[in-house]
Amino acid sequence: MQNRILIPVDGSESVKEILLYVTSITPRSDTHITLLHVLPPSREVSSGNTHADEIHDALVLDGWKVSRELRMGDPVEEIVKLALLLPATMLVMSTHGRSGLERIREGSVTEQVVKQSPCPVFILHTTRPGPVDRPADELFRRILVPLDGTQTSAAILKCVERFAKYHDSDVFLFHDEMDSSTGAEQRAVIRAVLDEQSVALANTGLSVSLDMSTYRRPIREILNRIDELKISLVAMATHGETGERRALDESVTAEVIRHANCPLLVWSADPICHPADQ
């Protein structure tokens, strides 16, 4: 099966960092890359087209299979639509990590795409120090996987397994209680589930560690683990449930996207937009 990577380009991303990561994610022989530049209505071609030229030319020169798409309309709609059409196996996107209204405006594109994407989304922060000179085999050395004991959060594990095997990564499974309503019996059930998931991953030949805490501050603890363990990639799935649980889980994912100082691989286990809806 061929990997089809879709890269939306808007002119703000670091071309060097995009090239470093996208050429390290999957084998060249099994991958087709599509560059997408979306123009808002009534706009001329922007700097995103120049960046697309740079990325395209560098990839072609390096022997990658690459195609380009230029669309006009709402960026989120056009990105999700093309991801479904290809169909894409992964999206690679940049987010800006800034503060205030600018962060909300720019970050919302990535966060809305995450909610609707039919495939995992690999997220880079353009304003964070990037490992632009780091060897490719160091990019995914340590992968942190936040889990909550549900099958939904575990949906990311197959993708983690492929990543970790390809890059010889160490995997750290992490769980922190969401609130004080979790009783002893429920904690025991969650522990048993996470133990089972940890063993299953380890049985594939991976190095796996399990870390469970009871601080009830998952966002802060995930960010702490990223720094303490020198994590190079966070991989997590978001819930597609409705109501309070979904709001809580989406807030955790959104805050980690905004504040993590490393790339993320995020998968909506039940995206708003389904292939059957098109």
SEDRENVO-821348 format. One record per residue: y negated, z, x negated of N, C-alpha, C, CB in turn. Coordinates in steps of 0.02 Angstrom, whole numbers, padded with zeros to 5 digits, always signed. Each point is the difference from the previous one (the first is absolute). Glycine has a CB too. Layout:
N
YZXYZXYZXYZX;...
This chain:
278
+00060+00000-00042-00060+00000+00042-00063+00000-00044+00063+00062+00092;-00108-00108-00077-00061-00004-00040-00052+00050+00023+00023-00121-00019;-00056+00154-00029-00056+00044+00016-00062-00041+00012+00051+00093-00069;-00086-00079+00123-00063-00034+00014-00056+00052+00000+00059-00091+00068;-00100+00090-00119-00054+00049-00007-00066-00032+00023+00060+00056-00098;-00093-00022+00144-00065-00022+00026-00055+00043-00030+00054-00040+00108;-00104+00008-00139-00055+00036-00031-00066-00021+00032+00065+00008-00109;-00094+00033+00152-00068-00015+00026-00051+00012-00056+00035+00032+00117;-00081-00079-00126-00050+00002-00053-00069-00004+00031+00080-00053-00083;-00124+00102+00067-00068-00001+00029-00055+00000-00053+00046+00059+00099;-00028-00061-00163-00049-00002-00053-00017+00066-00031-00045-00096+00057;+00070+00151-00028-00016+00067-00027+00055+00027-00045-00067+00021+00102;+00126-00052-00100+00056+00027-00038-00005-00015-00074+00070-00013+00102;-00035+00052-00142+00005-00013-00071+00054-00053-00011-00038+00119-00029;+00017-00178+00007+00048-00055-00011+00053+00021-00050-00090-00084+00026;+00069+00117-00080+00047+00019-00052+00053+00049+00026-00090-00017-00085;+00068+00065+00126+00046+00049+00027+00048-00031+00051-00085+00090-00020;+00058-00133+00064+00042-00035+00048+00054-00039-00036-00096-00009+00080;+00078-00028-00132+00048-00040-00037+00053+00044-00034-00088-00086-00019;+00066+00142-00009+00047+00045-00034+00053+00026+00048-00090+00033-00080;+00068-00009+00138+00047+00031+00047+00044-00052+00036-00081+00093+00014;+00049-00147+00010+00039-00047+00041+00054-00034-00042-00100-00018+00074;+00087+00007-00139+00050-00032-00042+00053+00050-00024-00086-00082-00036;+00077+00145+00052+00048+00052-00020+00044+00024+00057-00080+00034-00088;+00060-00049+00150+00035+00027+00058+00069-00029+00009-00109+00018+00054;+00115-00085-00059+00064-00033+00012+00012-00054-00053-00010+00023+00124;+00072-00046-00130+00015-00053-00049-00036-00065+00018+00111+00053-00023;-00135-00089-00026-00037-00062+00011+00044-00052+00035-00069+00024-00101;+00132-00029+00082+00044-00052+00027+00014+00009+00074+00051-00010-00112;-00059+00071+00138+00017+00014+00070-00061+00008+00044+00103+00055-00040;-00162-00075+00016-00062+00019+00035-00046-00061+00011+00009+00114-00051;-00038-00115+00111-00054-00048+00016-00061+00042+00020+00082-00092+00038;-00139+00077-00068-00061+00037+00013-00049-00043+00039+00016+00067-00105;-00045-00037+00158-00051-00034+00040-00065+00039-00006+00087-00046+00080;-00140+00012-00100-00067+00029-00004-00038-00017+00064+00000-00007-00127;-00028+00057+00159-00037-00011+00063-00072+00023-00008+00106+00015+00066;-00152-00060-00049-00071+00018+00002-00024-00010+00072-00019-00032-00123;-00006+00086+00154-00024-00003+00069-00076+00002+00002+00106+00056+00040;-00135-00107-00009-00073-00003+00008-00019+00024+00070-00007-00096-00082;-00040+00142+00087-00027+00017+00066-00031-00063+00031-00021+00120-00035;+00017-00124+00102-00030-00059+00032-00070-00013-00026+00069+00023+00102;-00085-00087-00111-00067-00023-00021-00018+00023-00070-00035+00003+00119;+00083+00005-00162-00014+00019-00070+00023-00055-00047+00012+00122+00029;-00048-00132-00082+00020-00048-00051+00053+00033-00045-00113-00057+00004;+00146+00015-00043+00051+00026-00046-00032+00051-00047+00064-00109+00006;-00033+00167-00012-00028+00056-00038+00034+00007-00068-00027+00058+00107;+00010-00002-00141+00029+00012-00066+00075+00010+00003-00107+00051-00035;+00133-00036+00095+00072+00007+00008+00036-00065-00018-00018+00085+00088;-00015-00141-00074+00031-00065-00017+00003-00010-00075-00042-00047+00108;-00010+00071-00144+00001-00004-00073+00055+00043-00029-00123-00022+00001;+00131+00082+00026+00054+00044-00023+00068-00031+00014-00073+00100+00020;+00079-00132+00039+00063-00033+00017+00015-00055-00050-00018+00027+00121;-00034-00063-00143+00008-00053-00051+00028+00031-00064-00096-00067+00050;+00066+00122-00072+00021+00032-00062+00073+00024+00003-00118+00036-00020;+00134-00003+00075+00068+00026+00008+00050-00057+00005-00045+00102+00058;+00028-00153-00018+00044-00057+00008+00013-00035-00067-00044-00015+00116;-00008+00001-00153+00008-00037-00063+00040+00040-00051-00108-00057+00022;+00097+00123-00025+00037+00042-00047+00074+00003+00018-00104+00067-00020;+00119-00062+00084+00070+00004+00022+00036-00066-00012-00032+00085+00087;-00001-00140-00070+00031-00066-00011+00013-00011-00074-00058-00045+00102;+00010+00063-00144+00008-00008-00072+00059+00041-00026-00123-00020-00010;+00136+00076+00044+00055+00044-00021+00067-00019+00032-00083+00092-00015;+00083-00146+00054+00062-00025+00029+00020+00027+00068+00034-00012-00115;-00081+00045+00151+00015+00027+00066-00010-00054+00053-00034+00115-00038;+00071-00109+00093-00009-00044+00058-00056+00029+00043+00123-00037-00002;-00177+00000+00011-00059+00026+00034-00027-00052+00050-00028+00071-00101;+00006-00046+00159-00036-00042+00048-00062+00037+00022+00107-00055+00039;-00153+00019-00007-00064+00030+00022-00013-00014+00073-00045-00012-00116;+00012+00059+00149-00020-00007+00070-00072+00022+00008+00119+00018+00040;-00159-00056-00004-00068+00019+00017-00006+00003+00076-00046-00054-00106;+00028+00112+00132-00006+00009+00072-00070+00025+00018+00123+00024+00008;-00141-00032+00055-00064+00027+00024+00014+00044+00060-00063-00102-00041;+00032+00162+00042+00011+00045+00056+00000+00072-00022+00065-00088+00057;-00035+00131-00017+00005+00071-00016+00052+00010-00055-00032+00031+00118;+00014+00002-00174+00046+00006-00056+00067+00033+00018-00099+00007-00073;+00097+00047+00112+00062+00035+00018+00045-00047+00040-00060+00110+00001;+00032-00143+00050+00040-00045+00041+00030-00057-00040-00072+00029+00097;+00032-00059-00141+00024-00057-00038+00053+00020-00052-00112-00054+00017;+00103+00113-00047+00049+00024-00049+00067+00013+00034-00092+00051-00069;+00090-00015+00125+00062+00016+00035+00034-00063+00028-00048+00113+00030;+00007-00159-00005+00026-00062+00029+00038-00040-00053-00095-00002+00083;+00065-00005-00143+00033-00038-00053+00061+00037-00026-00110-00051-00031;+00107+00117+00028+00058+00039-00022+00060-00012+00045-00077+00087-00047;+00064-00094+00111+00052-00015+00048+00025-00072-00006-00049+00084+00077;+00002-00130-00089+00016-00071-00002+00042-00018-00061-00106-00023+00060;+00094+00054-00118+00034-00022-00061+00076+00003+00003-00100+00039-00060;+00135+00014+00077-00023+00069+00006-00004+00033-00069+00050+00007+00116;-00099+00038-00124-00008+00035-00064+00049+00058-00006-00121-00033-00001;+00145+00044-00059+00041+00059-00013-00041+00058-00027+00097-00075-00023;-00159+00059-00001-00045+00052-00024-00072-00027+00000+00092+00051-00071;-00138-00006+00088-00072-00014-00007-00025+00038-00061-00014-00017+00125;-00030-00014-00165-00033+00035-00056-00074-00001+00015+00090-00033-00085;-00121+00093+00093-00069+00005+00019-00038+00048-00044+00032-00027+00117;-00098+00015-00122-00044+00047-00035-00040+00039+00052-00007-00076-00101;-00005+00140+00087-00046+00039+00040-00050+00031-00048+00088+00024+00090;-00144+00000-00064-00056+00014-00044-00011+00074-00016-00051-00100+00047;+00078+00145-00007-00002+00071-00016-00069+00029-00006+00103-00019-00057;-00154-00011+00090-00068+00026-00005-00011+00052+00054-00040-00108-00048;-00020+00138+00048-00014+00054+00047-00047-00024+00054+00019+00085-00090;-00024-00045+00144-00049-00013+00052+00017-00060+00043-00083+00051-00073;+00030-00081+00103+00010-00055+00046+00031-00061-00034-00097+00041+00065;+00080-00052-00129+00027-00058-00035+00076+00006-00006-00108-00012-00063;+00132+00072+00048+00072+00010-00005+00034-00012+00066-00018+00081-00092;-00012-00054+00146+00029-00008+00066+00004-00074+00019-00044+00113+00034;-00010-00149-00047-00002-00071+00018+00051-00040-00040-00121+00012+00029;+00123-00002-00095+00044-00039-00042+00072+00023+00004-00096-00021-00076;+00105+00087+00077+00068+00026+00003+00035-00015+00065-00036+00088-00076;-00003-00099+00129+00031-00011+00066+00042-00063+00001-00095+00060+00052;+00077-00111-00091+00040-00061+00000+00070+00015-00026-00104-00069-00019;+00109+00102-00038+00065+00017-00027+00039+00045+00047-00046-00011-00115;+00013+00063+00142+00035+00047+00044+00023-00033+00065-00068+00092-00049;+00027-00138+00077+00021-00035+00060+00058-00048-00015-00117+00010+00045;+00115-00042-00102+00055-00044-00019+00065+00040-00008-00081-00077-00057;+00076+00136+00027+00059+00043-00008+00032+00015+00067-00051+00050-00103;+00010-00035+00153+00026+00017+00067+00034-00059+00033-00090+00084+00011;+00068-00145-00026+00024-00058+00036+00048-00045-00040-00105+00004+00062;+00108+00006-00127+00038-00045-00043+00075+00002+00016-00086+00015-00089;+00118-00073+00092+00072-00003+00011+00041+00013-00063-00022-00080+00093;-00012+00092-00150+00034+00011-00063-00036+00054-00040+00041-00120-00001;-00010+00147-00051-00034+00051-00041-00064-00027-00031+00111+00052-00024;-00160-00006+00014-00064-00018-00029-00009+00038-00065-00049-00022+00115;+00039-00016-00170-00012+00029-00066-00075+00003-00009+00110-00045-00048;-00137+00106+00035-00072+00012+00001-00025+00021-00069+00007+00032+00121;-00058-00068-00146-00033+00017-00062-00071+00024+00014+00070-00086-00062;-00096+00131+00021-00069+00024+00007-00043-00035-00053+00039+00113+00045;-00086-00154-00022-00040-00038-00048-00049+00043-00040+00012-00097+00076;-00030+00156-00049-00049+00042-00035+00031+00055-00042-00078-00024+00093;+00145+00029-00092+00033+00050-00042+00019-00030-00068+00044+00058+00103;-00042-00017-00155+00021-00027-00064+00069-00030+00005-00071+00085-00060;+00078-00148+00041+00064-00034+00006+00035-00007-00066-00044-00060+00098;+00110+00057-00098+00038-00006-00062+00003-00073-00023+00068+00100+00032;-00127-00130-00042-00002-00072-00014+00032-00019-00066-00103-00005+00068;+00111+00053-00112+00031-00014-00065+00069+00033-00006-00114-00011-00051;+00138+00040+00105+00064+00034-00002+00057-00051+00003-00051+00103+00055;+00105-00093-00093+00057-00046+00004+00029+00000+00071+00026+00020-00121;+00000-00077+00143+00025-00007+00068+00056+00050+00015-00030-00121-00004;+00070+00138-00047+00056+00046+00014-00023+00072+00010+00073-00076-00067;-00138+00089+00059-00026+00067+00012-00036+00007+00067-00012+00012-00123;+00004-00067+00160-00041+00001+00061+00031+00041+00056-00041-00112-00032;+00107+00115+00035+00034+00035+00054+00049+00052-00027-00012-00102+00072;-00008+00135-00126+00045+00047-00033+00019+00059+00044-00051-00034-00108;+00004+00060+00147+00013+00058+00043-00024-00013+00070-00010+00077-00099;+00056-00074+00148-00016-00016+00069+00004+00064+00042+00043-00119-00014;-00097+00136+00049-00001+00057+00046+00010-00025+00071-00076+00065-00078;+00123-00034+00115+00015-00021+00068-00008+00059+00048+00081-00087-00043;-00137+00093+00078-00008+00053+00050+00044-00014+00060-00119+00020-00038;+00156+00031+00060+00046-00006+00057-00010+00059+00047+00083-00063-00071;-00064+00054+00135-00006+00056+00047+00066+00016+00034-00118-00032+00018;+00173+00002-00041+00065+00015+00029+00020-00046+00056-00019+00116-00032;-00026-00161+00054+00017-00047+00054+00027-00065-00029-00088+00052+00074;+00124-00090-00032+00024-00065-00021-00059-00049-00011+00108+00021+00063;-00162-00009-00026-00058-00044-00007-00029+00005-00070-00024+00013+00122;+00013+00047-00146-00028+00007-00068+00049-00026-00053-00066+00100+00040;+00131-00097-00024+00050-00023-00048+00006-00077-00002+00062+00106+00020;-00099-00140+00025+00003-00073+00002-00022-00032-00066-00020+00005+00123;-00019+00031-00162-00026-00026-00064+00052+00004-00056-00115+00034+00036;+00169+00003-00025+00046+00015-00055+00037-00061-00028+00013+00111+00051;+00004-00159-00009+00033-00061-00024-00046-00038-00047+00067-00007+00106;-00130+00004-00087-00050-00034-00043-00008+00039-00065-00060-00045+00102;+00059+00111-00098-00005+00042-00060+00060-00012-00046-00065+00086+00066;+00123-00091-00036+00061-00011-00040-00005-00065-00039+00066+00063+00085;-00089-00117-00052-00007-00064-00035-00051+00004-00056+00031-00060+00106;-00089+00091-00091-00052+00008-00051+00026+00040-00059-00087-00005+00089;+00118+00062-00074+00021+00045-00053+00054-00031-00044-00028+00097+00074;+00074-00135-00044+00053-00032-00039-00029-00054-00045+00082+00024+00091;-00129-00063-00064-00029-00055-00038-00042+00025-00058+00000-00069+00104;-00032+00128-00095-00046+00025-00051+00027+00062-00036-00093-00045+00067;+00155+00064-00053+00030+00058-00032-00045+00062+00010+00056-00075-00085;-00076+00087+00148-00047+00053+00016+00035+00066+00015-00078-00086+00044;+00042+00140-00056+00021+00066+00025-00031+00009+00069+00008+00049-00118;+00032-00023+00165-00022+00008+00070-00006+00073+00016+00056-00108+00033;-00114+00127-00003-00012+00069+00021-00010+00001+00075-00052+00029-00113;+00100+00000+00150-00007+00008+00072-00039+00064+00012+00108-00063+00023;-00156+00062+00023-00043+00058+00012-00009+00013+00074-00059-00022-00108;+00061+00087+00126-00012+00020+00069-00041+00064+00002+00107-00055+00037;-00160+00055+00004-00037+00061+00013-00005+00008+00075-00066-00010-00109;+00073+00071+00134-00003+00012+00072-00068-00021+00027+00082+00095-00012;-00080-00125+00072-00063-00024+00030-00039+00057+00032+00054-00110+00021;-00019+00157+00011-00036+00056+00032+00046+00060+00005-00070-00081+00066;+00043+00136-00039+00036+00064+00002+00051+00003+00056-00100+00053-00047;+00105-00105+00089+00047+00002+00056+00071-00015-00021-00093-00033+00075;+00102+00011-00137+00068-00016-00025+00039+00064-00009-00043-00104-00056;+00097+00112+00095+00041+00060-00005+00052-00005-00055-00018+00019+00121;+00053+00037-00133+00049+00002-00054+00057-00049+00013-00028+00120-00019;+00049-00126+00081+00055-00046+00017-00021-00073-00013+00042+00082+00086;-00103-00099-00066-00024-00068-00011-00009-00015-00074-00057+00004+00111;+00033+00047-00148-00007-00010-00073+00067-00013-00032-00100+00074+00001;+00152-00040+00023+00067-00009-00027+00025-00071+00014+00024+00123+00015;-00039-00148+00045+00021-00068+00018-00035-00051-00045+00019+00037+00119;-00084-00027-00128-00039-00046-00042+00027+00002-00072-00102+00016+00073;+00116+00043-00097+00026+00008-00068+00067-00038-00007-00057+00112-00010;+00100-00106+00060+00065-00034-00003-00009-00076+00000+00052+00097+00061;-00099-00121-00021-00013-00072+00002-00026-00025-00066-00025+00008+00121;-00024+00028-00150-00028-00020-00064+00051+00005-00057-00112+00037+00041;+00154+00013-00039+00054+00005-00050+00045-00061+00005-00004+00126+00006;+00021-00146+00055+00044-00058+00010-00034-00064-00026+00051+00057+00101;-00115-00064-00087-00036-00060-00024-00005+00000-00076-00065-00003+00107;+00054+00061-00136-00005+00005-00072+00067-00018-00033-00087+00089+00013;+00141-00064+00014+00067-00015-00028+00016-00074+00007+00038+00116+00028;-00055-00145+00030+00013-00071+00011-00036-00044-00051+00016+00024+00122;-00078-00008-00136-00038-00038-00051+00030+00011-00069-00104+00010+00070;+00120+00052-00086+00029+00015-00066+00066-00036-00010-00057+00112+00002;+00095-00121+00052+00065-00033-00004-00006-00075-00015+00044+00084+00079;-00105-00111-00073-00011-00070-00019-00015-00007-00074-00042-00023+00115;+00042+00080-00151-00012-00002-00072-00071+00018-00020+00087-00085-00006;-00128+00107+00054-00070+00016-00015-00007+00074-00020-00037-00089+00081;-00017+00103-00117-00019+00069-00015-00043+00025+00057+00006-00020-00126;+00018+00071+00163-00034+00023+00061-00010+00075-00003+00051-00095+00065;-00112+00118-00047-00015+00072+00006-00026+00013+00070-00026+00009-00124;+00041+00051+00150-00023+00019+00067-00044+00062-00006+00104-00049+00053;-00163+00046-00022-00049+00054-00003-00022+00016+00071-00040-00034-00116;+00053+00096+00139-00021+00021+00067-00046+00060-00006+00108-00043+00050;-00165+00041-00015-00047+00056-00002-00017+00022+00071-00046-00041-00109;+00014+00099+00114-00017+00027+00067-00075+00017+00003+00117+00046+00013;-00157-00085-00048-00072+00014-00002-00036-00024+00064+00005-00009-00124;+00026-00037+00161-00029-00028+00062-00066-00036-00014+00056+00092+00066;-00060-00125-00122-00060-00040-00016+00024-00064-00036-00074+00105-00009;+00111-00148+00046+00034-00057-00031-00046-00046-00040+00081+00007+00092;-00142-00020-00067-00044-00047-00035-00016+00028-00070-00049-00040+00111;+00027+00103-00113-00019+00030-00064+00060+00003-00047-00089+00066+00058;+00148-00048-00031+00058+00007-00043+00025-00067-00026+00031+00101+00064;-00036-00154-00024+00018-00067-00024-00047-00019-00057+00043-00033+00114;-00108+00043-00105-00048-00017-00053+00011+00042-00062-00083-00033+00088;+00100+00097-00079+00015+00043-00057+00061-00025-00039-00048+00097+00063;+00101-00117-00025+00060-00024-00034-00014-00064-00039+00070+00051+00091;-00114-00094-00064-00017-00061-00036-00028+00016-00069-00024-00058+00110;-00021+00108-00113-00029+00019-00064+00049+00038-00044-00111+00005+00055;+00146+00044-00026+00044+00043-00040+00058-00039-00030-00032+00096+00074;+00061-00142-00035+00059-00036-00021-00016-00067-00033+00062+00055+00092;-00127-00071-00097-00021-00065-00028+00033-00057+00038-00017+00054-00113;+00011-00052+00178+00031-00049+00044-00034-00068-00009+00031+00090+00083;+00008-00143-00086-00027-00068-00007+00001-00040+00064+00037+00003-00117;+00001+00020+00168+00001-00033+00065+00019+00050+00054+00031-00110-00055;-00067+00110+00110+00018+00040+00059+00028-00048+00052-00089+00088-00023;+00148-00074+00049+00031-00041+00052+00011+00042+00062+00056-00072-00087;-00083+00049+00144+00006+00040+00060+00001-00044+00062-00057+00095-00057;+00091-00071+00109+00001-00034+00064-00042+00039+00050+00115-00047-00024;-00147+00011+00070-00039+00033+00052+00038-00005+00066-00108-00027-00060;+00092+00073+00104+00033+00003+00065-00033-00047+00050+00031+00117-00023;+00009-00143+00068-00026-00042+00053+00000+00036+00067+00041-00099-00062;-00031+00164+00061+00002+00038+00061-00070+00007+00030+00101+00062-00042;-00105-00042+00105-00064+00011+00032-00016+00075+00001+00015-00104+00070;-00077+00119-00053-00018+00070+00010-00018+00036-00064+00074+00000+00096;-00070+00066-00094-00025+00042-00055+00038-00013-00065-00033+00086+00084;+00100-00095-00079+00040-00009-00061-00024-00061-00039+00099+00055+00056;-00110-00109-00018-00022-00061-00033-00068+00010-00033+00065-00068+00082;-00111+00101-00047-00067+00011-00027+00004+00041-00065-00049-00004+00116;+00092+00055-00117+00007+00040-00060+00027-00042-00058+00020+00101+00071;+00032-00141-00058+00031-00038-00053-00046-00055-00026+00110+00025+00050;-00148-00057-00004-00046-00051-00022-00057+00030-00042+00028-00067+00103;-00048+00129-00086-00053+00031-00039+00024+00015-00071-00049+00050+00105;+00111-00029-00112+00028+00012-00067+00001-00065-00040+00071+00095+00045;-00044-00148-00015+00004-00064-00035-00069-00025-00019+00104-00027+00063;-00152+00029-00016-00067-00025-00013-00034+00038-00056-00009-00033+00119;+00016+00099-00120-00032+00040-00052+00031-00012-00069-00027+00086+00086;+00093-00095-00087+00033-00015-00064-00023-00068-00025+00100+00071+00032;-00105-00120+00013-00024-00067-00019-00070+00006-00031+00069-00053+00092;-00112+00093-00061-00070+00005-00022-00008+00038-00066-00034-00005+00119;+00077+00054-00132-00014+00045-00055+00051-00002-00057-00055+00071+00082;+00111-00103-00074+00050-00003-00054-00028-00039-00059+00094+00008+00084;-00078+00014-00145-00024-00036-00059+00053-00045-00030-00077+00095-00023;+00124-00117+00066+00051-00048-00021+00014-00047+00059+00052+00084-00081;-00018-00139+00069+00017-00046+00054+00046+00032+00051-00014-00096-00078;+00016+00066+00138+00043+00024+00054+00040-00058+00029-00081+00092+00026;+00141-00077-00003+00040-00047+00038+00010+00032+00069+00058-00048-00104;-00088+00019+00155-00001+00031+00066+00033-00047+00051-00106+00063-00028;+00148-00033+00069+00038-00039+00049-00007+00033+00069+00082-00038-00090;-00106+00001+00139-00002+00025+00068+00068-00013+00032-00126-00020+00009;+00164+00072+00003+00068-00008+00025+00001-00030+00070+00034+00097-00070;-00089-00092+00106-00005-00030+00067-00069-00030+00007+00084+00083+00049;-00097-00141-00080-00068-00028+00000-00024-00017+00070+00022-00046-00113;-00088+00049+00122-00030-00018+00064+00016-00072+00018-00093+00083-00020;+00093-00125-00030+00011-00072+00010+00071-00017-00019-00122-00025-00022;+00162-00001+00069+00068-00019-00012+00007-00076+00000+00040+00108+00053;+00008-00135-00090+00012-00072+00002+00011-00026+00071+00048+00008-00114;-00015+00030+00156+00014-00021+00068-00063-00006+00042+00110+00054-00009;-00164-00021-00014-00062-00003+00039-00038-00065-00010-00007+00124-00009;+00027-00162-00042-00040-00060-00017+00025-00061+00038-00022+00048-00114;
